[in-house]
Amino acid sequence: MKAGFLEKLIERLGRIGPENVQNYFLRLAQEKGFLETVFNAIQEGIIVTDSKARITYLNDAACGVFGLEAGEAIGKRLDERIRGLDWESLTRSSGPVSHDMEIFYPQNRFINFYVVPLVMEQREPTVTGGGASGGNRLGGPGSTPPATIPEEVGHVMILRDITESRRTAQQTIESERLNALRLLAAGVAHEIGNPLNSLHIHLQLMERSVQKLHDGEKAELKQSIDVARSEVNRLDSIVTQFLKAIRPSRPQLRPENVNTIVEEAVRFFAPELQDREIAVEQELRSDLPLLQLDRDQMKQAFYNVIKNSVEAMHRHGTLRIRTDLADTHVIVRFVDTGGGMSAENLSRVFEPYFTTKPTGSGLGLLIVRRIVREHGGELSIESSQGRGLTLTIRLPFIDKRIRMLEAGEARDQRPEDQKSVIG
């Protein structure tokens, strides 16, 4: 639209005839459609609000970021449509404001908000003296041009997805933490492991000596020895998990069927699942290609995931395990009916020693993510308080020849999913 078009139109409104009004409106509609096409082609989200924070315009990218429908959002307050947005703090300043925020719906992302006040200059008409009657009139020959008063009529918000850069920064920080832990790991394991071995040997010697005592004294001392041995074993387990979590180990890759590994992991927990009355529903796609995996490491990862789900559900829950095939990945998804996690706890699940369980070590998911990453895969978690948890593992195709063979077989024969229920 040419500069000054609207201003000239406003100046001439009193002089244009009815036959020209339609032409002007058609031109405005065409310009509006052109600008909307341009804004919808921009990858950054754009939202325009009025002075009362009501949405007057948003482009397709903004709708995608927040899962909004443009028709339903127009006219509604922005802070009512975007969860967790503190609109007052963003618009308190009279100038541009940049703010980063993590959102969890419809996807977990980090978004940068760049908010700029929308200012329009309102004309203030100048009153001049005129005529023999001494009356007043507006404008006219010899009058002073009307003054303009800036007025804030709303805000423009530009949204930029900074998820990748934020996650890269988080991975760098995490890598530095793990490097620091690795420097301590060998020394800590040695300093703690040797005393633990010594304690274990002396407890065995004490237990032999206790056998020579009378029954009353024997029972009391044996109970104390059992407690001490239990604590020694617990400390030994913590040291072992600590080393597994932080020590790099190269996977021994071989062609493996991921469905078979899932089934073996479920069978391992069968007695505990039956005792807790937890049902396991498996939906394992039968045409999955073989993947280059370290069987023991991947089984350990599935063990930890299933164990977390079982402990989160306590009793009478359901664990759904599903395998599927995408263009470049095999997907393994675990969905439980436990208590879920709050957004705050969900953002900390991969921190070493962070746990929401009274007896947890806080290393289980850290181990799972390390194993998945060493196989070139990805791990994601979705959860909300009281609504269970979904953990998804994506493992890439390593052997392209296997992938092509499976694709050819799939064309000849329609695959059928395997479904089974345990519990």
Secondary structure by P-SEA (a helix, b strand, c coil): cccaaaaaaaaacccccccaaaaaaaaaaaaaaaaaaaaaaccbbbbbbccccccccccaaaaaaacccccccccccccccccccccccccccccbbbbbbbbccccbbbbbbbbbbbbbbbbbbbbbbbcccccccccccccccbbbbbbbccbbbbbbbaaaaaaaaaaaaaaaaaaaaaaaaaaaaaaaaaaaaaaaaaaaaaaaaaccccaaaaaaaaaaaaaaaaaaaaaaaaaaaaaaacbbbbbbcccccaaaaaaaaaaaaaaaaaaabbbbbbbccccccccccaaaaaaaaaaaaaaaaaaaaccbbbbbbbbbccccbbbbbbbbccccccaaaaaccccccccccccccccaaaaaaaaaaaacbbbbbbbcccbbbbbbbbbccccaaaaaaaaaaaaabbbbbbbbbcc
